[in-house]
Amino acid sequence: EAGVTQFPSHSVIEKGQTVTLRCDPISGHDNLYWYRRVMGKEIKFLLHFVKESKQDESGMPNNRFLAERTGGTYSTLKVQPAELEDSGVYFCASSPLLASTYNEQFFGPGTRLTVL
Amino acid sequence: DAKTTQPPSMDCAEGRAANLPCNHSTISGNEYVYWYRQIHSQGPQYIIHGLKNNETNEMASLIITEDRKSSTLILPHATLRDTAVYYCIVRVGGSQGNLIFGKGTKLSVKP
């Protein structure tokens, strides 16, 4: 079974440009999470989808970030316009929608974003 | 903010047990402790989780104190491939909630 995949693995853009990151969760996983680690900081939660709905977007830093999950499958995270402080590694994770207490989040390899 | 504190780094000899401590003194009664690790340039990987009982799986054991204010992750026979940053996480928001990562412990397994 394929794991969580993210595209691209690396992206280098200039300040002010737009970048779109994509995440394909594990098939059948209704929960999808975005996290990021900026330089020297901890991994921080950005937002959580349940199917196509945003369950929690409390971690989104500002309105330059737009996440979508049309159809409840893959998700995109668009940064427009990108700023220098957006550089970092963006992780996506998915998990099934379970009622049990055990619900492992499976992480993708991340997209390394560099804004020059 | 993360509800856990961990030592920033630890060393362990290959083949020996690695014991990674974590303090979570403000944990609530229904919050679980999760452990993840991140091997260089990969995404975080789930290791184990627990509420109040000790837990063991094929990767590790988790020992939680009776008052639940601290726990220890044990890798029984550390290998070089276990070199990673280990994160102790108190999961809020139930089983669907997001993970709040702290700084973690950088474990270096040495030959």
Interface residues (C-beta under 8 A of the other chain):
Chain A: V4 N31 Y33 Y35 E42 I43 K44 F45 H48 V50 Q55 D56 G59 F91 A93 S95 L97 L98 A99 S100 T101 Y102 N103 E104 Q105 F106 F107 G108 P109 G110
Chain B: A2 Y32 S41 Q42 G43 P44 Q45 Y46 H49 L51 Y87 G93 S95 Q96 N98 L99 I100 F101 G102 K103 G104
